[in-house]
Each structure stands twice: as structure tokens, then as C-alpha cells.
Amino acid sequence: MDHPAYHGPISKQRCEELLGKKGRDGTYLIRDSGTIQGALCLCVYKKKVVYTYRILQTHTGNFTLQASTGVEEKFFKTLKELIRHYKKKNQGLATHLCRSLKRKTLPDQPLQRAEPVVPNEDNDYESECRLLQYKRLAIMRHYQCHYSDKTL
């Protein structure tokens, strides 16, 4: 999934945390459904409530929001078309989509060592610092290669 608002398999609670921190009506993100394998959830913030709409993909590859009985389904060739449509007002969502909450490309927590580095005859402080810097760079590359179109 290459959409910038796609956050992957985050929980409903984490989704609500992220959108709640932003706290602006119309902010949205896309995550994997926790109940239907292969489905996505479009989560939209409005007045301290996160509304969740299930995005389904048909066998022909089109995307649609799961609709209530009696409500006509709309189909879109791409996820971007679906998002663009629901950015318009009065399309059946709690509020129209205004701004995407883009996923972060790096882990939320800073890297930490289990124990402090103590220089001795087998290592020196500068070597340990270079090694730690190398490990951080490797992790940054891993996250950017897997979760972002950006490169270092």
C-alpha cells in the first residue's frame, strides 16, 4: 500500500490516539481492518470522535466503502479516487476528508542500549559511538525502504 495516509496494522486504540493528538475535524488515516482480513479502515476525526468506515476491494480490484442496507455503493478504480471523492462535502461521511495524517517513517521511540558502554581494552568509546551511529542509520534505512518512498 503506497498511500501516504496508510498506517498499516495499527490498532483501533492507536488510531484514535494519533487522530486525537491532531484534534482537527476532517483529519483521516487508513489502517488495516482488525476484523476482516484484506479490508482497510478509513478513520476520520470529528468533534473528539473517530468514525471508522470499512474499505473493501472487489474481485475486479475496485474500492468501495461498506454501505448500510439500502444505501447505493460507489466504486472507485483506485484508493486515491475514493479519497478524492470523500474530500467533497455531503458524501455520506460524518465529515468530509480534509487532511491526511501521514505515517511516520521512523520508530516513535529513540533507540536505547540495554547497558551503558564502558570503555575497556577490547573497545573504546569512539568505536562504540560509530557502531551505534551505524546501527541507527541501518534502522532508518530499513524503515524508509519499507514504509516510505523517500530515500536517505
TORPA-4810 file (N, C-alpha, C, O; in nm, 3 decimals):
<nodes>
NODE_1_0.086_-0.118_0.000_0.000_0.000_0.000_0.090_0.123_0.000_0.173_0.140_0.090_M
NODE_2_0.075_0.208_-0.098_0.165_0.323_-0.109_0.098_0.457_-0.077_0.157_0.562_-0.103_D
NODE_3_-0.021_0.455_-0.023_-0.088_0.581_0.012_-0.022_0.642_0.136_0.001_0.570_0.233_H
NODE_4_0.009_0.772_0.135_0.078_0.833_0.250_-0.002_0.829_0.381_0.058_0.839_0.489_P
NODE_5_-0.133_0.814_0.374_-0.215_0.809_0.496_-0.229_0.667_0.549_-0.293_0.646_0.652_A
NODE_6_-0.170_0.569_0.480_-0.181_0.430_0.522_-0.083_0.402_0.636_0.037_0.422_0.622_Y
NODE_7_-0.137_0.355_0.749_-0.056_0.329_0.868_-0.036_0.181_0.896_0.028_0.146_0.995_H
NODE_8_-0.087_0.094_0.811_-0.065_-0.049_0.829_-0.152_-0.109_0.938_-0.264_-0.063_0.961_G
NODE_9_-0.100_-0.211_1.006_-0.180_-0.286_1.104_-0.180_-0.223_1.244_-0.149_-0.291_1.341_P
NODE_10_-0.214_-0.096_1.254_-0.222_-0.034_1.387_-0.358_-0.065_1.448_-0.455_-0.088_1.376_I
NODE_11_-0.366_-0.066_1.578_-0.491_-0.097_1.647_-0.587_0.022_1.639_-0.548_0.134_1.609_S
NODE_12_-0.713_-0.008_1.667_-0.814_0.098_1.672_-0.776_0.202_1.778_-0.791_0.322_1.756_K
NODE_13_-0.727_0.154_1.892_-0.689_0.244_2.001_-0.574_0.336_1.958_-0.577_0.456_1.986_Q
NODE_14_-0.473_0.279_1.891_-0.359_0.361_1.844_-0.406_0.463_1.741_-0.360_0.577_1.741_R
NODE_15_-0.496_0.422_1.655_-0.553_0.512_1.555_-0.622_0.630_1.624_-0.602_0.745_1.585_C
NODE_16_-0.703_0.601_1.724_-0.774_0.707_1.796_-0.677_0.799_1.868_-0.699_0.920_1.874_E
NODE_17_-0.569_0.743_1.922_-0.464_0.825_1.985_-0.403_0.922_1.886_-0.392_1.042_1.912_E
NODE_18_-0.363_0.869_1.770_-0.297_0.952_1.669_-0.388_1.064_1.619_-0.346_1.179_1.610_L
NODE_19_-0.512_1.029_1.587_-0.605_1.130_1.537_-0.644_1.229_1.648_-0.661_1.348_1.622_L
NODE_20_-0.657_1.179_1.771_-0.690_1.266_1.884_-0.582_1.368_1.913_-0.611_1.481_1.950_G
NODE_21_-0.455_1.328_1.895_-0.344_1.423_1.916_-0.352_1.538_1.816_-0.326_1.653_1.851_K
NODE_22_-0.389_1.505_1.693_-0.402_1.608_1.590_-0.522_1.698_1.623_-0.513_1.820_1.614_K
NODE_23_-0.634_1.636_1.660_-0.751_1.709_1.709_-0.818_1.805_1.613_-0.878_1.904_1.656_G
NODE_24_-0.810_1.778_1.483_-0.874_1.867_1.386_-0.977_1.790_1.305_-0.948_1.683_1.251_R
NODE_25_-1.098_1.844_1.299_-1.205_1.778_1.224_-1.163_1.756_1.078_-1.103_1.844_1.015_D
NODE_26_-1.196_1.637_1.027_-1.164_1.604_0.889_-1.028_1.538_0.871_-0.994_1.498_0.760_G
NODE_27_-0.950_1.527_0.978_-0.821_1.457_0.969_-0.851_1.308_0.959_-0.937_1.256_1.031_T
NODE_28_-0.779_1.238_0.871_-0.807_1.096_0.850_-0.678_1.017_0.832_-0.572_1.071_0.801_Y
NODE_29_-0.692_0.887_0.853_-0.585_0.792_0.820_-0.650_0.663_0.774_-0.769_0.641_0.792_L
NODE_30_-0.568_0.579_0.713_-0.613_0.448_0.665_-0.531_0.343_0.739_-0.409_0.356_0.752_I
NODE_31_-0.599_0.239_0.787_-0.530_0.130_0.857_-0.588_-0.002_0.813_-0.694_-0.006_0.749_R
NODE_32_-0.520_-0.111_0.846_-0.573_-0.244_0.818_-0.689_-0.272_0.912_-0.687_-0.231_1.028_D
NODE_33_-0.790_-0.341_0.861_-0.902_-0.381_0.946_-0.855_-0.487_1.044_-0.780_-0.578_1.007_S
NODE_34_-0.900_-0.476_1.166_-0.866_-0.576_1.267_-0.960_-0.695_1.265_-0.933_-0.796_1.331_G
NODE_35_-1.071_-0.685_1.191_-1.169_-0.793_1.192_-1.186_-0.864_1.058_-1.220_-0.982_1.055_T
NODE_36_-1.161_-0.795_0.948_-1.175_-0.857_0.816_-1.041_-0.854_0.745_-0.990_-0.748_0.710_I
NODE_37_-0.983_-0.971_0.726_-0.852_-0.979_0.661_-0.861_-0.926_0.518_-0.951_-0.964_0.443_Q
NODE_38_-0.768_-0.839_0.482_-0.764_-0.782_0.348_-0.842_-0.652_0.334_-0.826_-0.581_0.235_G
NODE_39_-0.926_-0.621_0.432_-1.002_-0.496_0.428_-0.922_-0.385_0.495_-0.831_-0.411_0.574_A
NODE_40_-0.958_-0.263_0.463_-0.895_-0.146_0.523_-1.000_-0.067_0.599_-1.120_-0.089_0.580_L
NODE_41_-0.956_0.023_0.685_-1.047_0.112_0.756_-1.007_0.256_0.727_-0.889_0.292_0.739_C
NODE_42_-1.104_0.337_0.690_-1.085_0.480_0.676_-1.135_0.540_0.807_-1.253_0.529_0.839_L
NODE_43_-1.047_0.603_0.881_-1.080_0.656_1.013_-1.073_0.808_1.008_-0.971_0.865_0.969_C
NODE_44_-1.183_0.873_1.048_-1.196_1.018_1.034_-1.230_1.080_1.169_-1.318_1.030_1.240_V
NODE_45_-1.161_1.187_1.203_-1.182_1.257_1.330_-1.283_1.369_1.312_-1.274_1.448_1.219_Y
NODE_46_-1.382_1.374_1.405_-1.477_1.486_1.408_-1.525_1.505_1.551_-1.582_1.414_1.611_K
NODE_47_-1.504_1.623_1.605_-1.552_1.661_1.738_-1.522_1.556_1.845_-1.613_1.508_1.914_K
NODE_48_-1.395_1.521_1.857_-1.345_1.428_1.959_-1.393_1.284_1.942_-1.380_1.203_2.034_K
NODE_49_-1.447_1.250_1.824_-1.491_1.114_1.795_-1.421_1.069_1.667_-1.409_1.146_1.572_V
NODE_50_-1.376_0.943_1.665_-1.318_0.886_1.543_-1.422_0.794_1.480_-1.466_0.697_1.541_V
NODE_51_-1.461_0.826_1.358_-1.557_0.747_1.282_-1.478_0.653_1.190_-1.382_0.695_1.126_Y
NODE_52_-1.519_0.527_1.186_-1.447_0.427_1.107_-1.538_0.373_0.998_-1.651_0.332_1.023_T
NODE_53_-1.486_0.374_0.876_-1.557_0.323_0.759_-1.471_0.214_0.696_-1.352_0.234_0.672_Y
NODE_54_-1.532_0.099_0.670_-1.456_-0.012_0.614_-1.443_0.004_0.462_-1.542_0.028_0.393_R
NODE_55_-1.320_-0.008_0.413_-1.292_-0.003_0.270_-1.274_-0.146_0.222_-1.190_-0.220_0.273_I
NODE_56_-1.355_-0.184_0.123_-1.346_-0.319_0.067_-1.296_-0.310_-0.077_-1.321_-0.211_-0.146_L
NODE_57_-1.227_-0.413_-0.121_-1.182_-0.420_-0.259_-1.254_-0.536_-0.325_-1.254_-0.648_-0.273_Q
NODE_58_-1.316_-0.510_-0.440_-1.392_-0.613_-0.510_-1.298_-0.709_-0.582_-1.177_-0.685_-0.591_T
NODE_59_-1.355_-0.817_-0.634_-1.273_-0.914_-0.708_-1.217_-0.853_-0.837_-1.121_-0.906_-0.893_H
NODE_60_-1.276_-0.743_-0.884_-1.225_-0.675_-1.004_-1.122_-0.569_-0.970_-1.066_-0.505_-1.059_T
NODE_61_-1.097_-0.548_-0.840_-0.994_-0.453_-0.798_-1.045_-0.315_-0.762_-0.967_-0.230_-0.720_G
NODE_62_-1.176_-0.292_-0.777_-1.232_-0.162_-0.740_-1.246_-0.149_-0.589_-1.254_-0.249_-0.517_N
NODE_63_-1.247_-0.025_-0.541_-1.261_0.004_-0.398_-1.398_0.064_-0.370_-1.452_0.139_-0.452_F
NODE_64_-1.453_0.031_-0.253_-1.581_0.087_-0.210_-1.583_0.094_-0.058_-1.514_0.019_0.010_T
NODE_65_-1.664_0.186_-0.005_-1.688_0.187_0.139_-1.805_0.095_0.165_-1.904_0.096_0.092_L
NODE_66_-1.794_0.014_0.269_-1.904_-0.075_0.306_-2.024_0.012_0.341_-2.015_0.101_0.425_Q
NODE_67_-2.136_-0.015_0.276_-2.255_0.069_0.294_-2.363_-0.006_0.372_-2.367_-0.129_0.373_A
NODE_68_-2.449_0.072_0.436_-2.564_0.015_0.505_-2.664_-0.037_0.402_-2.662_0.005_0.286_S
NODE_69_-2.750_-0.127_0.444_-2.853_-0.179_0.356_-2.937_-0.065_0.300_-2.980_0.023_0.374_T
NODE_70_-2.959_-0.068_0.170_-3.041_0.035_0.106_-2.962_0.155_0.056_-3.015_0.237_-0.018_G
NODE_71_-2.836_0.166_0.096_-2.752_0.277_0.051_-2.673_0.230_-0.071_-2.609_0.125_-0.068_V
NODE_72_-2.680_0.309_-0.177_-2.611_0.272_-0.300_-2.459_0.278_-0.281_-2.405_0.376_-0.230_E
NODE_73_-2.391_0.172_-0.323_-2.245_0.169_-0.313_-2.184_0.245_-0.430_-2.236_0.244_-0.542_E
NODE_74_-2.073_0.311_-0.402_-1.996_0.380_-0.506_-1.865_0.306_-0.520_-1.804_0.267_-0.421_K
NODE_75_-1.821_0.284_-0.644_-1.699_0.210_-0.671_-1.595_0.300_-0.736_-1.628_0.386_-0.818_F
NODE_76_-1.469_0.278_-0.698_-1.359_0.361_-0.746_-1.246_0.270_-0.793_-1.219_0.166_-0.733_F
NODE_77_-1.181_0.309_-0.902_-1.072_0.228_-0.957_-0.950_0.224_-0.866_-0.879_0.124_-0.860_K
NODE_78_-0.926_0.334_-0.795_-0.810_0.340_-0.706_-0.851_0.393_-0.569_-0.956_0.456_-0.554_T
NODE_79_-0.767_0.368_-0.473_-0.789_0.422_-0.339_-0.781_0.574_-0.341_-0.856_0.641_-0.269_L
NODE_80_-0.691_0.629_-0.422_-0.678_0.775_-0.432_-0.806_0.838_-0.485_-0.845_0.946_-0.441_K
NODE_81_-0.873_0.771_-0.581_-1.001_0.822_-0.632_-1.107_0.821_-0.522_-1.184_0.916_-0.509_E
NODE_82_-1.111_0.714_-0.442_-1.206_0.706_-0.331_-1.183_0.821_-0.234_-1.278_0.888_-0.193_L
NODE_83_-1.058_0.844_-0.197_-1.025_0.953_-0.103_-1.063_1.087_-0.163_-1.124_1.171_-0.096_I
NODE_84_-1.029_1.109_-0.289_-1.062_1.235_-0.355_-1.214_1.261_-0.353_-1.258_1.373_-0.330_R
NODE_85_-1.293_1.155_-0.376_-1.439_1.168_-0.375_-1.489_1.211_-0.237_-1.574_1.300_-0.226_H
NODE_86_-1.437_1.149_-0.132_-1.486_1.178_0.003_-1.425_1.305_0.063_-1.454_1.339_0.177_Y
NODE_87_-1.341_1.373_-0.013_-1.296_1.507_0.027_-1.403_1.611_-0.004_-1.398_1.723_0.047_K
NODE_88_-1.499_1.574_-0.088_-1.611_1.663_-0.119_-1.710_1.658_-0.002_-1.724_1.556_0.064_K
NODE_89_-1.776_1.768_0.021_-1.875_1.775_0.129_-2.000_1.696_0.094_-2.032_1.674_-0.023_K
NODE_90_-2.071_1.653_0.199_-2.201_1.586_0.187_-2.198_1.460_0.101_-2.280_1.443_0.011_N
NODE_91_-2.102_1.373_0.129_-2.093_1.246_0.056_-2.129_1.127_0.144_-2.106_1.012_0.105_Q
NODE_92_-2.184_1.153_0.261_-2.230_1.044_0.346_-2.142_1.011_0.466_-2.179_0.926_0.547_G
NODE_93_-2.028_1.076_0.479_-1.942_1.055_0.596_-1.982_1.153_0.706_-2.055_1.249_0.682_L
NODE_94_-1.933_1.129_0.826_-1.960_1.220_0.939_-1.912_1.361_0.906_-1.974_1.459_0.946_A
NODE_95_-1.803_1.370_0.834_-1.750_1.498_0.784_-1.665_1.466_0.661_-1.619_1.353_0.645_T
NODE_96_-1.646_1.563_0.576_-1.563_1.538_0.458_-1.416_1.527_0.499_-1.375_1.582_0.602_H
NODE_97_-1.339_1.458_0.420_-1.196_1.441_0.447_-1.124_1.571_0.415_-1.142_1.627_0.307_L
NODE_98_-1.043_1.618_0.507_-0.970_1.745_0.486_-0.821_1.723_0.472_-0.760_1.770_0.376_C
NODE_99_-0.763_1.652_0.566_-0.617_1.637_0.567_-0.581_1.497_0.615_-0.640_1.445_0.709_R
NODE_100_-0.484_1.439_0.548_-0.441_1.304_0.588_-0.338_1.314_0.700_-0.259_1.409_0.706_S
NODE_101_-0.341_1.217_0.786_-0.239_1.205_0.890_-0.136_1.107_0.835_-0.158_0.986_0.835_L
NODE_102_-0.025_1.160_0.790_0.076_1.077_0.726_0.150_0.994_0.830_0.175_1.038_0.942_K
NODE_103_0.184_0.873_0.790_0.258_0.785_0.880_0.400_0.836_0.898_0.455_0.902_0.810_R
NODE_104_0.458_0.804_1.011_0.598_0.839_1.036_0.685_0.730_0.974_0.646_0.614_0.966_K
NODE_105_0.803_0.770_0.931_0.892_0.673_0.869_0.994_0.616_0.967_1.066_0.523_0.933_T
NODE_106_0.999_0.670_1.086_1.093_0.622_1.187_1.017_0.577_1.310_0.905_0.623_1.332_L
NODE_107_1.073_0.490_1.390_1.004_0.447_1.512_0.980_0.564_1.606_1.057_0.660_1.610_P
NODE_108_0.871_0.554_1.684_0.836_0.660_1.779_0.938_0.672_1.891_0.965_0.783_1.938_D
NODE_109_0.994_0.562_1.934_1.085_0.561_2.048_1.229_0.577_2.002_1.268_0.515_1.903_Q
NODE_110_1.309_0.656_2.071_1.451_0.663_2.036_1.518_0.530_2.069_1.475_0.458_2.159_P
NODE_111_1.624_0.500_1.997_1.697_0.377_2.025_1.766_0.386_2.159_1.822_0.490_2.194_L
NODE_112_1.763_0.277_2.233_1.828_0.276_2.364_1.912_0.150_2.376_1.875_0.045_2.323_Q
NODE_113_2.021_0.161_2.443_2.106_0.045_2.470_2.061_-0.017_2.601_2.014_0.052_2.692_R
NODE_114_2.074_-0.147_2.611_2.037_-0.216_2.734_2.131_-0.178_2.848_2.087_-0.167_2.963_A
NODE_115_2.258_-0.158_2.817_2.355_-0.122_2.921_2.445_-0.012_2.867_2.467_-0.003_2.746_E
NODE_116_2.497_0.072_2.955_2.586_0.178_2.908_2.718_0.119_2.857_2.761_0.012_2.900_P
NODE_117_2.780_0.191_2.765_2.909_0.148_2.712_3.017_0.189_2.810_3.026_0.305_2.848_V
NODE_118_3.098_0.095_2.849_3.211_0.123_2.938_3.338_0.090_2.861_3.363_-0.026_2.828_V
NODE_119_3.420_0.192_2.831_3.542_0.163_2.756_3.634_0.070_2.834_3.649_0.081_2.955_P
NODE_120_3.695_-0.023_2.760_3.797_-0.111_2.819_3.899_-0.142_2.710_3.899_-0.080_2.604_N
NODE_121_3.988_-0.240_2.736_4.093_-0.265_2.638_4.038_-0.327_2.509_4.102_-0.319_2.405_E
NODE_122_3.918_-0.391_2.516_3.861_-0.453_2.396_3.785_-0.353_2.309_3.766_-0.377_2.190_D
NODE_123_3.742_-0.244_2.367_3.670_-0.145_2.288_3.706_-0.006_2.337_3.763_0.011_2.445_N
NODE_124_3.674_0.089_2.259_3.694_0.226_2.305_3.564_0.303_2.277_3.483_0.262_2.194_D
NODE_125_3.548_0.411_2.345_3.424_0.487_2.338_3.393_0.533_2.196_3.278_0.525_2.153_Y
NODE_126_3.493_0.581_2.121_3.470_0.628_1.985_3.421_0.516_1.894_3.332_0.537_1.812_E
NODE_127_3.478_0.398_1.908_3.435_0.283_1.827_3.290_0.248_1.858_3.212_0.220_1.767_S
NODE_128_3.254_0.251_1.985_3.116_0.221_2.025_3.020_0.326_1.969_2.910_0.292_1.925_E
NODE_129_3.060_0.452_1.970_2.975_0.558_1.915_2.954_0.538_1.766_2.842_0.553_1.716_C
NODE_130_3.061_0.503_1.693_3.049_0.479_1.549_2.957_0.360_1.523_2.875_0.364_1.432_R
NODE_131_2.970_0.254_1.603_2.886_0.136_1.587_2.739_0.171_1.612_2.652_0.129_1.536_L
NODE_132_2.712_0.247_1.716_2.576_0.287_1.747_2.519_0.373_1.635_2.403_0.357_1.597_L
NODE_133_2.599_0.465_1.583_2.555_0.550_1.473_2.524_0.465_1.349_2.425_0.489_1.280_Q
NODE_134_2.607_0.365_1.321_2.586_0.275_1.209_2.454_0.199_1.226_2.378_0.185_1.130_Y
NODE_135_2.427_0.149_1.347_2.303_0.076_1.373_2.181_0.165_1.353_2.082_0.122_1.295_K
NODE_136_2.189_0.288_1.401_2.076_0.381_1.382_2.052_0.407_1.234_1.937_0.410_1.190_R
NODE_137_2.158_0.427_1.158_2.146_0.450_1.015_2.083_0.330_0.946_1.999_0.346_0.858_L
NODE_138_2.123_0.209_0.986_2.066_0.088_0.928_1.917_0.079_0.957_1.839_0.041_0.870_A
NODE_139_1.876_0.112_1.079_1.734_0.109_1.115_1.657_0.215_1.038_1.547_0.189_0.991_I
NODE_140_1.714_0.334_1.024_1.647_0.440_0.947_1.626_0.395_0.803_1.519_0.415_0.746_M
NODE_141_1.729_0.334_0.744_1.716_0.285_0.606_1.608_0.179_0.597_1.529_0.178_0.503_R
NODE_142_1.604_0.088_0.695_1.503_-0.018_0.696_1.363_0.043_0.695_1.280_0.005_0.613_H
NODE_143_1.336_0.137_0.784_1.203_0.197_0.793_1.170_0.276_0.669_1.056_0.272_0.623_Y
NODE_144_1.264_0.348_0.615_1.235_0.428_0.497_1.216_0.341_0.374_1.133_0.375_0.289_Q
NODE_145_1.287_0.232_0.362_1.270_0.143_0.247_1.136_0.072_0.252_1.073_0.050_0.149_C
NODE_146_1.092_0.036_0.372_0.969_-0.040_0.384_0.844_0.045_0.397_0.735_-0.002_0.366_H
NODE_147_0.856_0.169_0.443_0.737_0.246_0.472_0.732_0.382_0.405_0.642_0.461_0.434_Y
NODE_148_0.823_0.411_0.318_0.823_0.543_0.258_0.885_0.538_0.120_0.965_0.449_0.090_S
NODE_149_0.848_0.634_0.038_0.909_0.644_-0.094_1.039_0.721_-0.087_1.115_0.723_-0.184_D
NODE_150_1.066_0.784_0.027_1.186_0.865_0.042_1.308_0.777_0.062_1.298_0.665_0.112_K
NODE_151_1.422_0.828_0.023_1.548_0.758_0.049_1.639_0.850_0.126_1.620_0.971_0.128_T
NODE_152_1.739_0.792_0.190_1.835_0.872_0.266_1.930_0.942_0.173_2.019_1.014_0.218_L
</nodes>
